[in-house]
Amino acid sequence: MNSTKNLITTIGLTLLLGAAQSNATQTIRELFDSLGAGGSFNGKGSDATTVGLQSNVNWTVSPAGSTAIAYKDNFSVDWPFGGLEYNGVLLSSSGGGQGCINVGPGNLASLIDTNTALPYGIFTSQSYATRPLTSNAYINFRADGTNYFSYRIVKSYPWDPGDNSVGVAFASGTDTNAHFVGAGFTRITPFLAEDNTTDIGDTVFISTGSLGQAGITNHPDDTGGPYYPRAYGTAGLVNGDIRAGLLVGRIITTTGGSSTMNAKVYLPNNTPDSDPNVIVWDATYNFSETNVMTQLVLFMHGFGGQDYDAIRVGTTYGDAIGLELIGAPNGSPGNTVYAGTTLTLSQSAGLNSGAFPMAFQWRSNSVDILDATNSTLVLNSPTTDFTADYSVIVSNYYGVLTSGVRHVTILPAVPPFVVTPPASITRYLGAPATTLSIVADGTPPFTYQWKHSGTNIGPATTTSVVTNTLAVGPITLANAGQYSVFITNQFGSTNSTLATLTVITPAPNRIRRRSRPFHPMAIGAWTTTPIPSFTTHGAAITGPQLT
C-alpha cells in the first residue's frame, strides 16, 4: 500500500469516558434515570434510556408500606470512579440530573424488624425492592443461556464511612417465598461467614435462595434474604478512601437446572477485562434453579452514604461492561471497487457519540493509520496499493475491543462498462416527466452523453457517481423514439444499448350500441357512441368496446 504506507504510524489509544448504546441483545440498562421528583422510591423508569423494565409500574417494597428503602440523591448527580469523589474521574449519570440511588432510613426508622428489633434499612436484612421486567428480559433457568450484568457503586464516602451492604438480583416474584439469584458487596470488616470464623467483610459476594430466607445463625440481622453470602471474594477487596467500583456478574443456565454464577469487582482506576474468557472471578457459585426470574431486585441496608447506578444486563459481555462486541467493518459502495472509486468503511457497533465520545483507531494490515480516528474510514480515490485488511479498535472508559478484519480489494483502473442499461418504457401522451437511467462501473470520473435518435441531448455530464439519470417530459409525441448514452473516462469509452420510449395517444372511434337495455326478444334502435382507440408512433390500435 505504497501511497498509504507513508501515512501509517502507531498511535497510542486514549480511553475516553463514555457508555455504549444498547444493542439487540441488551435487556436492561441505566435503571435509575426516572425516580420521580418527590425523592421517594416510586420511580417508574419509563425514560427512553431504560430498557427491559415494565414502564408505568411502581416499585414493590418490603416491608409493605415503605417508601424510603432508597431515595433519589439530588446531590450525587454524578459519582466517581476515581481515587476520591472530589478529584476522581466522574462517570456521568444517565438521569439528566436525576442522580443515583442512595440508602437512607427515611420512614423505615419507625418500622421495626420484629426478628432483630432493629429498624428496617439499618443493619437489617429484610428490606428490598422489586420491579417487573419485560418478558424479553426474563432470565430463564429452564433453558440453556448466558446473561451478564453489572452496576456501578460508591459504597461510602470519606466524611461518612458508613457500614452498608448493597446488591442487585433477579427474582421469580415479589414475596418472601420468591426465588432469586444476585450479587453484591458485604459490610465493612469484620463480617463473618457461616463458619463464624472467616472474615468476608467489604468484598463481593453471591447469594441465591428465597427473598425471605433466614440469615446466618450468629448474625442474622445482615445475612438473611438476599444478603446470604453463598460465595465470596477476599475480605477488604472493596477498600480505600472511597469504597467504589464496578461489579460484573455472569449467570449460566441449563435446561436441567444446573446453574453457575460468577462475580467480580473492578476497583477505581482499574480497566475491566475486555474478554470474559480471561476474567479471574472473585466468587463462583454452582447451584440448582428451575424458576424463571421475572423481577429485578434491589437490596441494601446499613447506615451511611451509599450510591449506585447504571445497572446493565444483557446476553453478551459487551452489554455489561459498556462496549458492544463488534464484527468486521463494512465497505460502501462495496468491499471491492475499481481504482478511483471512493470507499467508506464503517464499524458495525452501535456506540455513542455524546459528550464523551468513543475513541476509534483504524488499522491497515494491523498497523495504525495516521489520523484515522473517526467512526468511519474514507479511502478517497484509492489506487491498487490500498488493497489490504482493514480493522478498527474502539475504546471507552471500560476497555478496548478490536473488530474483525475486512479485506478490501481495489481493482486496476479500467474503461467504463455498463452494469444496468436504460430500460424501454411506455407512457401516455401528456403524462408527467419520466426518467431513463443507467448504472455504469469502472474508474471514475465518468462523462455521460445522452442521445435521442442519435442526436446529443444537451451537454455531457461529468460525475464520479456510477449512476446517471435523464429526465424526459412532460410527455409529447416528440419524446418518442430511441435513447442511448455514451460513457467515457480517462481510460476509454462505451455505448449503452438502445432504449425505446413509446408514446400512446387516444384517438376517437365509434361503435353501434342499443338505446335501451338489451333483451333477447326485444328489437330496438341502435345508436353510435364514441369510445377511445389508441395510436402509438402513428400506428392505430383499433377494436371497438361494447358499452
C-alpha positions in Angstrom: 0.0 0.0 0.0 2.8 2.4 -1.2 0.8 5.6 -1.3 -0.7 4.9 2.1 2.3 3.5 4.0 3.8 6.9 4.3 0.7 7.9 6.2 0.8 5.0 8.6 2.1 5.2 12.1 1.4 3.8 15.5 -0.8 6.0 17.7 -1.5 5.3 21.4 -5.1 4.7 22.3 -6.8 7.1 24.6 -9.6 5.6 26.8 -12.4 8.1 26.9 -15.3 8.3 29.3 -18.5 7.0 27.8 -21.0 4.3 27.6 -22.3 2.2 24.7 -25.7 2.4 23.3 -27.9 -0.6 23.7 -27.8 -3.3 21.1 -30.2 -6.0 20.1 -29.3 -8.4 23.0 -29.3 -5.9 25.8 -32.3 -6.1 28.2 -31.7 -3.6 31.0 -29.5 -0.5 31.2 -29.4 2.7 33.2 -32.1 1.9 35.6 -32.1 4.9 37.8 -33.0 7.6 35.3 -36.6 8.3 36.3 -37.1 8.1 40.1 -39.6 10.9 40.4 -39.2 14.4 41.6 -40.5 13.7 45.1 -37.4 11.9 46.2 -39.2 8.8 47.3 -38.7 5.3 45.9 -41.6 5.4 43.4 -39.8 5.8 40.1 -41.3 4.2 37.0 -38.2 4.1 34.9 -40.1 5.0 31.8 -37.4 7.2 30.2 -36.1 6.2 26.8 -32.8 5.1 28.4 -34.4 2.4 30.5 -34.7 -0.9 28.7 -36.1 -4.2 29.9 -38.3 -2.8 32.8 -42.0 -2.5 32.5 -43.0 1.1 32.2 -45.6 3.0 34.3 -45.2 0.4 37.1 -44.2 1.3 40.6 -41.7 -0.5 42.7 -42.8 -3.0 45.3 -41.0 -2.6 48.6 -40.6 -4.8 51.6 -41.8 -4.2 54.3 -45.1 -3.2 52.8 -45.9 0.5 53.0 -42.3 1.6 53.0 -41.5 4.4 50.6 -37.9 5.1 51.6 -35.9 1.9 51.3 -33.9 4.1 48.9 -34.3 7.5 47.5 -33.1 9.8 44.8 -29.9 11.6 45.7 -30.1 15.0 44.1 -26.6 15.8 45.4 -24.8 13.0 43.7 -25.8 13.7 40.1 -22.6 12.0 39.0 -20.5 9.6 41.0 -16.8 8.9 41.0 -14.8 6.0 39.6 -11.5 7.6 40.6 -9.5 7.7 43.8 -11.7 10.2 45.6 -15.1 11.5 44.6 -13.9 15.1 44.6 -10.8 14.6 42.4 -11.6 11.4 40.5 -12.9 10.9 37.0 -16.7 11.2 37.1 -19.0 8.7 35.3 -22.0 10.7 34.2 -25.5 9.7 35.3 -27.9 8.9 32.6 -30.7 10.5 34.5 -30.2 14.0 33.2 -29.6 15.4 36.7 -31.9 12.8 38.4 -28.9 11.4 40.4 -28.4 7.9 41.7 -30.0 5.6 44.4 -28.9 6.4 47.9 -29.5 4.3 51.0 -31.4 6.1 53.7 -33.6 5.0 56.6 -36.3 7.5 55.9 -39.6 6.4 57.4 -38.0 2.9 57.8 -36.6 4.3 61.1 -40.0 3.9 62.6 -40.6 0.4 61.2 -39.1 -2.2 63.4 -37.9 -5.7 62.2 -39.6 -8.0 64.7 -36.8 -10.6 64.2 -34.0 -8.3 65.1 -35.6 -5.4 67.0 -33.8 -3.1 64.6 -35.3 -0.5 62.2 -35.7 -1.8 58.7 -32.9 -0.4 56.4 -30.4 -0.1 59.3 -28.4 -3.2 59.7 -31.4 -5.4 58.9 -31.7 -7.9 56.1 -35.3 -7.9 55.3 -35.7 -4.7 53.2 -35.7 -4.9 49.4 -37.5 -3.5 46.4 -38.7 -5.3 43.2 -39.7 -4.1 39.8 -41.1 -6.3 37.0 -39.1 -7.0 33.9 -40.4 -7.1 30.4 -41.0 -10.6 29.1 -38.0 -10.5 26.8 -35.7 -9.6 29.7 -36.6 -12.6 31.8 -33.8 -14.9 33.0 -34.9 -18.5 32.3 -33.4 -21.2 34.5 -35.2 -23.8 32.4 -33.2 -23.2 29.2 -29.6 -23.1 28.2 -28.3 -19.5 28.2 -25.8 -16.9 29.5 -26.5 -13.5 30.9 -24.1 -10.8 32.0 -24.8 -7.9 34.3 -23.0 -5.0 36.0 -23.7 -2.0 38.2 -21.5 0.9 39.5 -21.3 1.7 43.2 -20.0 4.2 45.7 -20.2 2.2 48.9 -19.2 5.0 51.3 -17.6 8.4 51.4 -14.6 9.7 53.4 -16.8 12.0 55.5 -19.4 9.3 56.0 -17.7 5.9 56.1 -21.0 4.0 56.8 -21.4 0.3 57.1 -23.5 -0.9 54.3 -24.4 -3.8 52.1 -25.9 -3.5 48.7 -26.8 -5.7 45.7 -28.8 -6.5 42.6 -30.7 -9.7 42.0 -33.3 -11.3 39.8 -36.3 -13.0 41.4 -39.3 -15.1 40.4 -41.7 -12.9 42.3 -42.1 -10.2 44.9 -43.0 -12.0 48.1 -40.6 -13.6 50.6 -41.1 -17.1 49.1 -39.9 -16.0 45.7 -36.6 -17.4 44.5 -33.7 -15.2 43.5 -30.1 -15.0 42.3 -27.9 -12.0 42.8 -24.6 -10.4 43.7 -23.5 -7.6 45.9 -21.0 -6.2 48.5 -20.8 -7.2 52.1 -20.5 -4.7 55.1 -17.2 -3.3 56.3 -14.8 -5.8 58.1 -15.2 -7.6 60.3 -18.0 -9.6 58.7 -18.0 -13.3 59.4 -19.1 -16.1 57.1 -21.3 -19.0 58.0 -18.4 -20.7 59.9 -18.3 -17.7 62.3 -14.6 -17.6 61.6 -13.8 -16.5 58.1 -13.8 -12.7 57.7 -15.6 -11.7 54.4 -16.0 -8.1 55.2 -16.0 -5.5 52.4 -16.0 -7.8 49.5 -18.1 -9.1 46.6 -20.5 -11.9 47.3 -23.0 -14.2 45.5 -26.4 -15.0 47.1 -29.3 -17.4 46.0 -32.4 -18.8 47.6 -35.6 -17.1 48.7 -36.1 -13.4 49.5 -37.3 -14.2 53.0 -34.8 -16.9 53.9 -33.1 -16.9 57.3 -29.7 -15.5 57.8 -26.5 -17.0 59.4 -27.2 -18.0 63.0 -24.5 -15.9 64.5 -25.5 -12.7 62.7 -29.0 -13.0 61.1 -29.6 -9.3 61.0 -27.3 -8.7 58.0 -27.3 -12.1 56.2 -30.9 -13.1 55.7 -32.8 -12.9 52.5 -30.8 -11.7 49.5 -27.8 -10.9 51.8 -26.8 -14.5 52.5 -23.2 -15.0 51.3 -23.2 -18.3 49.4 -19.8 -17.5 47.8 -17.5 -14.5 48.3 -14.2 -12.8 47.4 -11.3 -11.7 49.5 -12.0 -9.6 52.6 -11.3 -5.9 52.2 -11.4 -6.1 48.4 -13.5 -3.0 48.1 -11.4 -0.7 50.2 -9.5 2.6 50.2 -10.6 6.1 51.0 -13.7 5.5 49.0 -15.2 2.1 48.6 -16.2 2.2 44.9 -16.1 0.0 41.9 -17.9 -1.8 39.1 -19.5 -5.2 39.9 -19.7 -7.5 36.9 -21.6 -10.8 37.1 -22.3 -13.8 34.8 -25.3 -16.3 35.1 -25.1 -19.5 33.2 -28.4 -21.5 32.9 -29.2 -25.0 31.6 -32.3 -26.9 30.7 -31.7 -29.3 33.6 -31.5 -26.5 36.2 -27.7 -26.8 36.9 -26.5 -23.2 37.1 -23.4 -21.2 37.7 -23.0 -17.7 38.9 -19.7 -15.6 38.8 -19.0 -12.2 40.2 -16.1 -9.8 40.1 -15.4 -6.3 41.2 -13.2 -3.8 39.4 -11.8 -1.2 41.7 -11.3 2.5 40.9 -8.9 3.2 38.1 -8.9 -0.4 37.0 -10.0 -1.3 33.5 -12.3 -4.3 33.3 -11.2 -7.2 31.1 -12.4 -6.8 27.5 -12.6 -10.6 27.1 -14.8 -12.6 29.6 -12.8 -15.7 28.9 -9.8 -14.3 30.7 -11.6 -13.0 33.8 -10.4 -14.3 37.1 -13.7 -14.2 39.0 -13.7 -13.2 42.7 -16.6 -15.5 43.5 -18.1 -18.5 41.8 -21.2 -20.5 43.0 -22.8 -23.6 41.5 -26.4 -24.3 42.4 -29.7 -25.7 41.1 -32.5 -23.5 40.0 -35.6 -24.0 37.7 -37.5 -20.8 38.1 -38.0 -18.0 35.5 -36.8 -14.7 37.0 -39.3 -12.0 36.2 -38.4 -9.3 38.7 -35.4 -7.0 39.2 -34.4 -6.8 42.9 -32.5 -4.1 44.7 -31.4 -4.8 48.2 -29.5 -2.6 50.6 -29.1 -1.9 54.3 -26.9 -0.1 56.6 -26.4 3.5 57.8 -24.3 6.0 55.9 -23.7 7.3 52.4 -24.2 4.9 49.5 -24.9 5.3 45.8 -25.3 3.0 42.9 -26.4 3.5 39.4 -26.3 2.2 35.8 -27.5 -1.4 36.0 -26.7 -3.2 32.8 -28.0 -6.6 31.8 -27.7 -8.5 28.5 -26.7 -11.7 26.8 -23.2 -10.5 25.8 -20.3 -9.4 28.0 -20.2 -6.2 26.0 -23.7 -5.3 27.2 -22.4 -5.4 30.8 -19.1 -3.5 30.5 -20.3 -0.8 28.2 -18.7 -1.9 25.0 -20.5 -3.8 22.2 -18.8 -6.8 20.7 -18.3 -5.8 17.1 -17.8 -7.6 13.8 -15.8 -6.7 10.8 -16.3 -3.2 9.3 -18.3 -2.9 6.1 -17.4 -1.1 2.9 -19.6 1.2 0.8 -20.3 1.0 -2.1 -18.7 -2.4 -1.6 -15.6 -4.1 -0.3 -14.3 -4.5 -3.9 -14.2 -1.4 -6.1 -12.2 -0.1 -9.1 -9.3 2.3 -8.6 -10.5 5.9 -8.2 -13.8 4.9 -6.5 -14.1 6.4 -3.0 -14.8 3.7 -0.5 -16.1 4.3 3.1 -15.5 1.7 5.8 -17.8 1.8 8.9 -17.8 -0.1 12.2 -20.9 -2.1 13.0 -21.2 -1.4 16.7 -23.8 1.0 18.0 -21.5 3.2 20.0 -22.4 6.6 21.3 -21.0 9.9 20.3 -22.2 12.0 23.3 -20.3 14.4 25.5 -17.6 11.8 26.0 -17.4 10.0 22.6 -15.9 6.7 21.9 -12.3 6.5 20.6 -11.6 4.9 17.3 -8.3 3.8 15.6 -8.4 2.3 12.1 -5.7 -0.1 11.0 -4.4 -1.4 7.7 -2.7 -4.8 7.8 -2.6 -4.5 11.6 -0.8 -1.1 11.5 -2.4 2.0 12.8 -3.3 4.6 10.1 -2.3 8.2 10.9 -5.2 10.4 11.9 -7.7 7.7 11.2 -9.7 8.2 14.4 -13.2 8.8 13.2 -16.1 6.3 13.4 -15.7 5.8 9.6 -12.6 5.5 7.4 -12.8 7.1 4.0 -10.5 5.9 1.2 -10.5 8.8 -1.3 -9.7 7.9 -4.9 -7.8 4.8 -3.8 -5.3 3.0 -6.0 -4.5 -0.7 -6.1 -1.9 0.0 -3.3 -4.9 0.4 -0.9 -5.8 -3.3 -1.2 -5.4 -4.5 2.4 -7.0 -6.0 5.5 -8.8 -3.2 7.5 -9.9 -3.3 11.1 -10.8 -0.8 13.8 -10.1 -0.6 17.5 -12.8 1.0 19.7 -12.3 2.1 23.3 -14.2 3.7 26.1 -13.6 4.1 29.8 -14.2 0.4 30.5 -11.9 -1.1 27.9 -10.8 -1.8 24.4 -12.2 -4.0 21.7 -10.8 -4.8 18.2 -13.1 -5.5 15.3 -12.8 -8.4 12.9 -10.8 -7.9 9.7 -12.4 -6.8 6.4 -10.4 -7.4 3.2 -10.7 -4.5 0.7 -9.7 -5.0 -2.9 -9.0 -2.1 -5.2 -9.1 -3.4 -8.8 -6.9 -1.8 -11.5 -8.3 1.2 -13.4 -10.5 0.2 -16.4 -12.6 1.9 -19.1 -16.3 2.3 -18.2 -18.7 -0.5 -18.7 -22.4 -0.8 -18.4 -23.8 -2.7 -15.4 -27.5 -1.8 -15.9 -28.6 -0.4 -19.3 -31.5 2.0 -19.7 -34.8 0.2 -19.9 -37.5 0.8 -22.6 -40.7 2.4 -21.3 -44.2 3.3 -22.5 -46.0 6.5 -21.4 -49.3 8.2 -22.4 -49.3 11.5 -24.2 -49.4 14.3 -21.6 -48.0 12.2 -18.8 -45.7 13.8 -16.3 -41.9 13.7 -16.8 -40.3 10.3 -16.7 -36.7 9.2 -16.3 -34.2 6.9 -18.0 -31.2 5.8 -16.0 -28.1 3.8 -16.4 -25.6 2.2 -14.0 -22.0 2.1 -15.1 -18.8 0.9 -13.4 -15.1 1.3 -14.0 -12.7 4.0 -12.9 -14.4 7.4 -12.1 -15.0 10.1 -13.0 -17.4 9.3 -15.8 -18.7 11.6 -18.6 -22.3 10.8 -19.8 -23.7 12.0 -23.1 -27.3 11.1 -23.6 -28.7 10.9 -27.2 -32.2 10.8 -28.7 -32.4 9.2 -32.1 -28.7 9.6 -32.5 -28.7 13.3 -31.6 -27.0 14.6 -28.4 -29.3 15.9 -25.7 -27.6 19.0 -24.2 -24.1 19.0 -22.9 -22.3 15.9 -21.5 -22.4 15.4 -17.7 -19.3 14.5 -15.7 -19.6 12.9 -12.3 -17.8 10.4 -10.1 -21.1 8.7 -9.3 -21.7 5.4 -11.1 -25.3 6.2 -11.9 -26.7 8.8 -14.3 -30.4 9.8 -15.0 -32.1 11.6 -17.8 -35.4 13.4 -17.2 -37.8 13.4 -20.2 -41.2 15.2 -20.3 -43.9 16.1 -19.7 -44.5 13.6 -22.5 -45.2 14.8 -26.0 -45.1 12.9 -29.3 -41.6 14.5 -29.9 -40.3 12.5 -27.0 -41.0 9.1 -28.7 -38.0 7.3 -30.1 -34.8 5.6 -29.1 -32.4 6.7 -26.4 -28.8 5.8 -25.6 -25.9 7.1 -23.6 -22.2 7.4 -24.5 -19.9 7.0 -21.4 -16.2 7.9 -21.2 -13.4 8.1 -18.7 -9.7 8.7 -19.0 -9.2 5.0 -20.0 -11.8 4.6 -22.7 -15.5 4.7 -23.6 -18.6 2.6 -24.3 -22.1 2.9 -25.7 -25.2 1.7 -24.0 -27.8 -0.4 -25.7 -30.9 1.4 -27.1 -33.9 2.0 -25.0 -37.3 2.9 -26.7 -39.8 5.4 -25.3 -43.2 4.6 -26.7 -45.9 7.3 -26.5 -49.6 6.3 -26.6 -52.2 8.8 -27.6 -56.0 8.3 -27.6 -57.9 8.6 -30.9 -61.8 8.8 -31.4 -63.7 5.8 -32.8 -67.4 4.8 -32.9 -69.5 1.6 -32.3 -73.2 0.9 -32.6 -75.0 0.3 -29.3 -78.6 -0.2 -28.2 -80.6 2.8 -27.0 -82.2 0.7 -24.2 -81.2 -2.3 -22.2 -80.7 -5.5 -24.2 -83.4 -8.2 -24.2 -83.1 -11.3 -26.4 -86.8 -10.9 -27.6 -86.7 -7.1 -28.0 -86.0 -5.2 -31.2 -84.7 -1.8 -30.5 -83.0 1.1 -32.3 -79.2 1.3 -32.4 -77.1 4.4 -31.8 -73.4 5.1 -32.0 -71.2 6.2 -29.1 -67.6 7.4 -29.4 -65.0 5.3 -27.5 -61.3 5.5 -27.4 -58.9 3.6 -29.6 -55.1 4.2 -29.4 -52.2 5.3 -31.6 -48.6 4.5 -30.9 -46.0 6.3 -33.0 -48.9 6.9 -35.5 -49.9 3.2 -35.7 -53.6 2.9 -34.7 -54.7 0.3 -32.2 -58.3 -0.5 -33.2 -61.0 -2.6 -31.8 -64.4 -1.4 -30.5 -65.6 -2.0 -27.0 -69.3 -2.6 -26.2 -70.7 -0.1 -23.7 
